[in-house]
Structures are given as structure tokens and as C-alpha cells.
Amino acid sequence: NFDIGTVTSSGVIVNDGTINIASGGVITTSGEFTNNGVIDSVTGTITNSGPFNNFGELTSSGTITNGPTGVIQNNGHLTNTGVITTSGTIKVGPDGVIISSGTFTNSLNLVNSGTIMTSGTFTNSGPVMNFDTIINQGLFSNSNTITNWGNIHNLCNGSITNSGTIAIHTVIELCAA
């Protein structure tokens, strides 16, 4: 169990245990960061501009910023009740899950081969390749191209505003009256 105030790294960090990012705490990484354990960020900040591999659990009610050179590879569980802003790349692997009830803003590349569930605000202005499942129960706004080889489900309380393109498969409206 490791409580963090501030960590800045351009090297290699491998977490096989538990990291608690304290209130106001910051992890800034431009090197390789691999999480096989648990990262819990209550109101802290994670700023990434390198390869960030999540095979464990990452829970954030703070801020996750993925810069233009950042690549987040999520093969674990990433739960967001805070803010995720990415101008880099996010890849969700077949076993990966992103659950966001906060704010999730994507302006570059998002490749989903797992599951993305959003009940907060998801704003997309970058290209998206969806090979598996996106479930929306919040406010979903798209202004770019989503190439949807999988399924996009819009649940009863969900709202999708599309000023871009959703290609291949259309959105499946799921609302039991």
C-alpha cells in the first residue's frame, strides 16, 4: 500500500500492489507505466505522455489527462467518476472495461475491443474504431467518425448527438417501455 503525493517519471514504473493518489497528489509519466495491481485516485491527477498499461484496477474521481504522445492500453478495469481528457490514444483490449459516470473527452484515437460504459458525458471529436461494445446511458456527443464493427447501445436515459459519422452498424436504441 503506497500513498503518493507527487511522482514524476520518465523511466519505468511497474505497480503490482496498491497506489493511493492522495488528495492533490500527482503522477506525471512520460516513461512506461504498467499497473498490474490497484490505483485509487480520489481527487488526484494522472498525467500521461508515454505508454500506460493497465492490467489491474484504476479508479479515479480526480483527473486523468492523456497527452498527444500518450497511449493508454486498458486491459483491466478503469472506473472514472471524475474527468478523463485524452488528446492521445486509448486502446481498450478484449478484457478491458472503461466505466465512466464522469466526463470523458476524446479528441484523438480511441480503439475499443472491450467494453465502454458511459452514464456521464462522453464527447468525441477523434476517430473511433469500435470492435466490441459501447453502452451509453448518459450524454454522448460525436463530431468525427466512429467505425462501428461492434455494437453501440443507447439505453433509456441515454442521449446521442451525432454531427459526424457512425459507419458500418448503426446505434441500437434499447429502451423497454
C-alpha contacts under 8 A as a table, 3 or more apart, distances in Angstrom:
res1	aa1	res2	aa2	distance
1	N	17	G	6.44
1	N	18	T	4.78
1	N	19	I	6.03
1	N	20	N	7.39
2	F	18	T	6.07
2	F	19	I	4.80
2	F	20	N	5.99
3	D	19	I	5.92
3	D	20	N	4.66
3	D	21	I	5.88
3	D	22	A	6.29
4	I	7	V	7.11
4	I	19	I	7.01
4	I	20	N	6.07
4	I	21	I	4.86
4	I	22	A	5.73
4	I	25	G	6.12
4	I	26	V	7.46
5	G	21	I	6.64
5	G	22	A	5.88
5	G	24	G	7.24
5	G	25	G	4.30
5	G	26	V	6.26
6	T	25	G	5.36
6	T	26	V	4.67
6	T	27	I	5.92
7	V	26	V	6.24
7	V	27	I	4.85
7	V	28	T	6.25
8	T	26	V	8.00
8	T	27	I	5.94
8	T	28	T	4.69
8	T	29	T	5.80
9	S	12	V	7.41
9	S	13	I	7.81
9	S	28	T	6.33
9	S	29	T	4.81
9	S	30	S	6.39
9	S	31	G	6.22
10	S	29	T	5.78
10	S	30	S	4.78
10	S	31	G	4.03
10	S	32	E	7.45
11	G	30	S	7.49
11	G	31	G	4.61
11	G	32	E	6.34
12	V	31	G	5.69
12	V	32	E	4.81
12	V	33	F	5.91
13	I	31	G	7.85
13	I	32	E	6.34
13	I	33	F	4.78
13	I	34	T	6.22
14	V	33	F	5.98
14	V	34	T	4.75
14	V	35	N	5.97
14	V	36	N	7.46
15	N	18	T	7.21
15	N	19	I	7.65
15	N	34	T	6.21
15	N	35	N	4.81
15	N	36	N	5.78
15	N	37	G	5.96
15	N	38	V	7.83
16	D	35	N	6.54
16	D	36	N	4.93
16	D	37	G	4.60
16	D	38	V	7.69
17	G	36	N	7.44
17	G	37	G	4.84
17	G	38	V	6.26
18	T	37	G	5.87
18	T	38	V	4.64
18	T	39	I	5.84
18	T	40	D	7.73
19	I	38	V	6.22
19	I	39	I	4.76
19	I	40	D	6.24
20	N	39	I	5.98
20	N	40	D	4.85
20	N	41	S	5.95
20	N	42	V	7.88
21	I	24	G	7.94
21	I	25	G	5.39
21	I	26	V	6.92
21	I	27	I	7.89
21	I	39	I	7.47
21	I	40	D	6.11
21	I	41	S	4.65
21	I	42	V	6.70
21	I	43	T	7.72
21	I	44	G	5.60
21	I	45	T	7.77
22	A	25	G	4.80
22	A	41	S	6.79
22	A	42	V	6.72
22	A	43	T	7.09
22	A	44	G	6.01
23	S	41	S	7.79
23	S	42	V	6.24
23	S	43	T	4.92
23	S	44	G	5.20
24	G	43	T	6.27
24	G	44	G	4.94
24	G	45	T	7.21
25	G	43	T	7.69
25	G	44	G	4.72
25	G	45	T	6.29
26	V	44	G	5.77
26	V	45	T	4.73
26	V	46	I	5.87
26	V	47	T	7.65
27	I	45	T	6.33
27	I	46	I	4.85
27	I	47	T	6.19
28	T	46	I	6.03
28	T	47	T	4.73
28	T	48	N	5.99
29	T	32	E	7.41
29	T	33	F	7.24
29	T	47	T	6.39
29	T	48	N	5.09
29	T	49	S	6.26
29	T	50	G	6.60
30	S	48	N	6.04
30	S	49	S	4.66
30	S	50	G	4.35
30	S	51	P	7.52
30	S	70	G	7.76
31	G	49	S	7.64
31	G	50	G	5.26
31	G	51	P	6.70
32	E	50	G	6.01
32	E	51	P	4.98
32	E	52	F	5.98
32	E	53	N	7.86
33	F	50	G	7.86
33	F	51	P	6.39
33	F	52	F	4.76
33	F	53	N	6.12
34	T	52	F	5.93
34	T	53	N	4.61
34	T	54	N	5.96
34	T	55	F	7.55
35	N	38	V	7.07
35	N	39	I	7.56
35	N	52	F	7.97
35	N	53	N	6.14
35	N	54	N	4.82
35	N	55	F	5.82
35	N	56	G	5.84
35	N	57	E	7.81
36	N	54	N	6.54
36	N	55	F	4.96
36	N	56	G	4.53
36	N	57	E	7.70
37	G	55	F	7.47
37	G	56	G	4.80
37	G	57	E	6.31
38	V	56	G	5.88
38	V	57	E	4.78
38	V	58	L	5.92
38	V	59	T	7.97
39	I	57	E	6.23
39	I	58	L	4.72
39	I	59	T	6.23
40	D	58	L	6.05
40	D	59	T	4.94
40	D	60	S	6.10
41	S	44	G	5.21
41	S	45	T	7.26
41	S	58	L	7.90
41	S	59	T	6.12
41	S	60	S	4.66
41	S	61	S	6.29
41	S	62	G	6.13
42	V	59	T	7.95
42	V	60	S	5.94
42	V	61	S	5.13
42	V	62	G	5.75
43	T	60	S	7.37
43	T	61	S	5.59
43	T	62	G	3.93
43	T	63	T	7.20
44	G	60	S	7.86
44	G	61	S	7.76
44	G	62	G	4.96
44	G	63	T	6.47
45	T	62	G	5.84
45	T	63	T	4.76
45	T	64	I	5.87
45	T	65	T	7.76
46	I	63	T	6.30
46	I	64	I	4.77
46	I	65	T	6.20
47	T	64	I	5.99
47	T	65	T	4.77
47	T	66	N	6.03
47	T	67	G	7.43
48	N	51	P	7.78
48	N	52	F	7.14
48	N	64	I	7.89
48	N	65	T	6.20
48	N	66	N	4.86
48	N	67	G	6.04
48	N	70	G	5.68
48	N	71	V	7.97
49	S	66	N	6.11
49	S	67	G	5.00
49	S	68	P	6.81
49	S	69	T	5.07
49	S	70	G	3.83
49	S	71	V	7.22
49	S	88	G	7.95
50	G	69	T	6.10
50	G	70	G	4.44
50	G	71	V	6.03
51	P	70	G	5.97
51	P	71	V	4.88
51	P	72	I	6.13
51	P	73	Q	7.52
52	F	70	G	7.48
52	F	71	V	6.06
52	F	72	I	4.71
52	F	73	Q	6.13
53	N	72	I	5.97
53	N	73	Q	4.81
53	N	74	N	6.09
53	N	75	N	7.60
54	N	57	E	7.22
54	N	58	L	7.38
54	N	72	I	7.54
54	N	73	Q	6.17
54	N	74	N	4.83
54	N	75	N	5.82
54	N	76	G	5.68
54	N	77	H	7.74
55	F	74	N	6.46
55	F	75	N	4.85
55	F	76	G	4.26
55	F	77	H	7.50
56	G	75	N	7.56
56	G	76	G	4.80
56	G	77	H	6.31
57	E	76	G	5.94
57	E	77	H	4.86
57	E	78	L	6.01
57	E	79	T	7.92
58	L	76	G	7.98
58	L	77	H	6.23
58	L	78	L	4.75
58	L	79	T	6.27
59	T	78	L	5.88
59	T	79	T	4.75
59	T	80	N	6.10
60	S	63	T	7.03
60	S	64	I	7.66
60	S	78	L	7.91
60	S	79	T	6.24
60	S	80	N	4.99
60	S	81	T	6.26
60	S	82	G	6.24
61	S	80	N	5.92
61	S	81	T	4.63
61	S	82	G	4.04
61	S	83	V	7.25
61	S	102	G	7.97
62	G	81	T	7.55
62	G	82	G	4.86
62	G	83	V	6.33
63	T	82	G	5.94
63	T	83	V	4.79
63	T	84	I	5.96
63	T	85	T	7.90
64	I	83	V	6.20
64	I	84	I	4.73
64	I	85	T	6.34
65	T	84	I	5.93
65	T	85	T	4.94
65	T	86	T	5.78
66	N	69	T	7.95
66	N	70	G	5.40
66	N	71	V	7.31
66	N	72	I	7.45
66	N	84	I	7.85
66	N	85	T	6.28
66	N	86	T	4.49
66	N	87	S	6.16
66	N	88	G	5.70
66	N	89	T	7.67
67	G	70	G	5.04
67	G	86	T	6.09
67	G	87	S	5.25
67	G	88	G	5.13
68	P	86	T	7.59
68	P	87	S	4.87
68	P	88	G	4.04
68	P	89	T	7.59
68	P	108	L	7.95
69	T	88	G	5.65
69	T	89	T	7.84
70	G	87	S	7.98
70	G	88	G	5.00
70	G	89	T	6.24
71	V	88	G	6.08
71	V	89	T	4.71
71	V	90	I	5.77
71	V	91	K	7.49
72	I	89	T	6.28
72	I	90	I	4.75
72	I	91	K	6.17
73	Q	90	I	6.03
73	Q	91	K	4.80
73	Q	92	V	6.04
73	Q	93	G	7.13
74	N	77	H	7.22
74	N	78	L	7.33
74	N	90	I	7.51
74	N	91	K	6.11
74	N	92	V	4.82
74	N	93	G	5.99
74	N	96	G	5.45
74	N	97	V	7.38
75	N	92	V	6.17
75	N	93	G	4.91
75	N	94	P	6.97
75	N	95	D	5.34
75	N	96	G	3.96
75	N	97	V	7.25
76	G	95	D	6.44
76	G	96	G	4.69
76	G	97	V	6.26
77	H	96	G	5.97
77	H	97	V	4.91
77	H	98	I	6.06
77	H	99	I	7.78
78	L	97	V	6.24
78	L	98	I	4.81
78	L	99	I	6.30
79	T	98	I	5.89
79	T	99	I	4.77
79	T	100	S	5.87
80	N	83	V	6.92
80	N	84	I	7.39
80	N	98	I	7.72
80	N	99	I	6.18
80	N	100	S	4.59
80	N	101	S	6.24
80	N	102	G	5.94
80	N	103	T	7.99
81	T	100	S	5.98
81	T	101	S	5.02
81	T	102	G	4.17
81	T	103	T	7.42
82	G	101	S	7.69
82	G	102	G	4.78
82	G	103	T	6.28
83	V	102	G	5.85
83	V	103	T	4.75
83	V	104	F	5.98
84	I	103	T	6.17
84	I	104	F	4.72
84	I	105	T	6.16
85	T	104	F	6.08
85	T	105	T	4.85
85	T	106	N	6.22
86	T	89	T	7.11
86	T	90	I	7.77
86	T	105	T	6.25
86	T	106	N	5.04
86	T	107	S	6.22
86	T	108	L	7.03
87	S	106	N	6.33
87	S	107	S	5.00
87	S	108	L	5.05
87	S	109	N	7.78
88	G	107	S	7.56
88	G	108	L	5.56
88	G	109	N	6.44
89	T	108	L	6.24
89	T	109	N	4.64
89	T	110	L	5.83
89	T	111	V	7.93
90	I	109	N	6.35
90	I	110	L	4.91
90	I	111	V	6.33
91	K	110	L	5.96
91	K	111	V	4.75
91	K	112	N	5.95
91	K	113	S	7.71
92	V	95	D	7.89
92	V	96	G	5.28
92	V	97	V	6.98
92	V	98	I	7.77
92	V	110	L	8.00
92	V	111	V	6.20
92	V	112	N	4.73
92	V	113	S	5.59
92	V	114	G	5.55
92	V	115	T	7.46
93	G	96	G	4.86
93	G	112	N	6.72
93	G	113	S	5.07
93	G	114	G	5.30
94	P	113	S	4.90
94	P	114	G	4.30
94	P	115	T	7.87
95	D	114	G	5.77
96	G	113	S	7.72
96	G	114	G	5.06
96	G	115	T	6.42
97	V	114	G	6.02
97	V	115	T	4.81
97	V	116	I	5.80
97	V	117	M	7.77
98	I	115	T	6.38
98	I	116	I	4.75
98	I	117	M	6.17
99	I	116	I	6.03
99	I	117	M	4.79
99	I	118	T	5.91
100	S	103	T	7.14
100	S	104	F	7.01
100	S	116	I	7.92
100	S	117	M	6.24
100	S	118	T	4.76
100	S	119	S	6.30
100	S	120	G	6.25
101	S	118	T	5.77
101	S	119	S	4.67
101	S	120	G	4.04
101	S	121	T	7.27
101	S	138	G	7.90
102	G	119	S	7.53
102	G	120	G	4.78
102	G	121	T	6.35
103	T	120	G	5.88
103	T	121	T	4.83
103	T	122	F	6.12
104	F	120	G	7.79
104	F	121	T	6.12
104	F	122	F	4.76
104	F	123	T	6.35
105	T	122	F	5.83
105	T	123	T	4.79
105	T	124	N	5.98
106	N	109	N	7.41
106	N	110	L	7.35
106	N	122	F	7.88
106	N	123	T	6.29
106	N	124	N	4.86
106	N	125	S	6.18
106	N	126	G	6.07
107	S	124	N	6.05
107	S	125	S	4.72
107	S	126	G	4.30
107	S	127	P	7.89
108	L	125	S	7.05
108	L	126	G	4.19
108	L	127	P	6.28
109	N	126	G	5.70
109	N	127	P	5.41
109	N	128	V	6.04
110	L	126	G	7.37
110	L	127	P	6.59
110	L	128	V	4.79
110	L	129	M	6.40
111	V	128	V	5.80
111	V	129	M	4.77
111	V	130	N	6.01
111	V	131	F	7.82
112	N	115	T	6.97
112	N	116	I	7.53
112	N	128	V	7.76
112	N	129	M	6.21
112	N	130	N	4.80
112	N	131	F	5.88
112	N	132	D	6.46
112	N	133	T	7.65
113	S	130	N	6.45
113	S	131	F	4.93
113	S	132	D	5.04
113	S	133	T	7.61
114	G	131	F	7.60
114	G	132	D	5.55
114	G	133	T	6.43
115	T	132	D	6.52
115	T	133	T	4.94
115	T	134	I	5.84
115	T	135	I	7.74
116	I	133	T	6.44
116	I	134	I	4.75
116	I	135	I	6.20
117	M	134	I	5.90
117	M	135	I	4.68
117	M	136	N	5.98
117	M	137	Q	7.82
118	T	121	T	7.20
118	T	122	F	6.91
118	T	134	I	7.97
118	T	135	I	6.31
118	T	136	N	5.01
118	T	137	Q	6.00
118	T	138	G	6.06
119	S	136	N	6.10
119	S	137	Q	4.48
119	S	138	G	3.96
119	S	139	L	7.22
119	S	158	G	7.54
120	G	137	Q	7.47
120	G	138	G	4.79
120	G	139	L	6.24
121	T	138	G	5.87
121	T	139	L	4.73
121	T	140	F	6.03
122	F	138	G	7.61
122	F	139	L	6.14
122	F	140	F	4.78
122	F	141	S	6.28
123	T	140	F	5.96
123	T	141	S	4.82
123	T	142	N	6.19
124	N	140	F	7.84
124	N	141	S	6.05
124	N	142	N	4.80
124	N	143	S	6.33
124	N	144	N	6.98
125	S	142	N	6.08
125	S	143	S	5.03
125	S	144	N	5.08
126	G	143	S	7.71
126	G	144	N	5.62
126	G	145	T	7.24
127	P	144	N	5.85
127	P	145	T	5.16
127	P	146	I	5.98
127	P	147	T	7.92
128	V	145	T	6.36
128	V	146	I	4.58
128	V	147	T	6.12
129	M	146	I	5.95
129	M	147	T	4.94
129	M	148	N	6.20
129	M	149	W	7.62
130	N	133	T	7.10
130	N	134	I	7.70
130	N	146	I	7.13
130	N	147	T	6.13
130	N	148	N	4.80
130	N	149	W	5.79
130	N	150	G	5.79
130	N	151	N	7.70
131	F	148	N	6.47
131	F	149	W	4.88
131	F	150	G	4.51
131	F	151	N	7.71
132	D	149	W	7.13
132	D	150	G	4.33
132	D	151	N	6.06
133	T	150	G	5.85
133	T	151	N	4.91
133	T	152	I	5.89
133	T	153	H	7.61
134	I	151	N	6.32
134	I	152	I	4.71
134	I	153	H	6.20
135	I	152	I	5.91
135	I	153	H	4.77
135	I	154	N	6.09
135	I	155	L	7.27
136	N	139	L	7.58
136	N	140	F	6.97
136	N	152	I	7.61
136	N	153	H	6.12
136	N	154	N	4.87
136	N	155	L	6.00
136	N	158	G	5.63
136	N	159	S	7.71
137	Q	154	N	6.28
137	Q	155	L	5.16
137	Q	156	C	6.79
137	Q	157	N	5.23
137	Q	158	G	3.87
137	Q	159	S	7.19
138	G	157	N	6.44
138	G	158	G	4.55
138	G	159	S	6.14
139	L	158	G	6.06
139	L	159	S	5.03
139	L	160	I	6.25
139	L	161	T	7.95
140	F	158	G	7.54
140	F	159	S	6.00
140	F	160	I	4.69
140	F	161	T	6.24
141	S	160	I	5.78
141	S	161	T	4.71
141	S	162	N	5.93
141	S	163	S	7.95
142	N	145	T	7.75
142	N	160	I	7.75
142	N	161	T	6.27
142	N	162	N	4.82
142	N	163	S	6.12
142	N	164	G	5.90
142	N	165	T	7.91
143	S	162	N	6.16
143	S	163	S	4.84
143	S	164	G	4.16
143	S	165	T	7.42
144	N	163	S	7.44
144	N	164	G	4.51
144	N	165	T	6.17
145	T	164	G	5.72
145	T	165	T	4.63
145	T	166	I	5.92
145	T	167	A	7.34
146	I	165	T	6.11
146	I	166	I	4.76
146	I	167	A	6.21
147	T	166	I	6.05
147	T	167	A	4.94
147	T	168	I	6.36
148	N	151	N	6.76
148	N	152	I	7.54
148	N	166	I	6.65
148	N	167	A	5.81
148	N	168	I	5.58
148	N	169	H	5.53
148	N	170	T	7.56
149	W	168	I	6.19
149	W	169	H	6.32
150	G	169	H	7.20
151	N	169	H	7.13
151	N	170	T	7.99
151	N	171	V	7.14
151	N	172	I	7.26
152	I	170	T	7.43
152	I	171	V	5.10
152	I	172	I	6.01
153	H	171	V	6.03
153	H	172	I	4.85
153	H	173	E	6.00
153	H	174	L	6.46
154	N	158	G	5.57
154	N	159	S	7.19
154	N	160	I	7.46
154	N	171	V	6.86
154	N	172	I	6.12
154	N	173	E	4.93
154	N	174	L	5.79
154	N	175	C	7.97
155	L	158	G	5.19
155	L	173	E	6.40
155	L	174	L	4.94
155	L	175	C	5.65
156	C	173	E	7.96
156	C	174	L	6.43
156	C	175	C	4.61
156	C	176	A	7.52
162	N	165	T	7.01
162	N	166	I	7.84
166	I	169	H	7.37
166	I	170	T	6.46
166	I	171	V	7.95
167	A	170	T	6.83
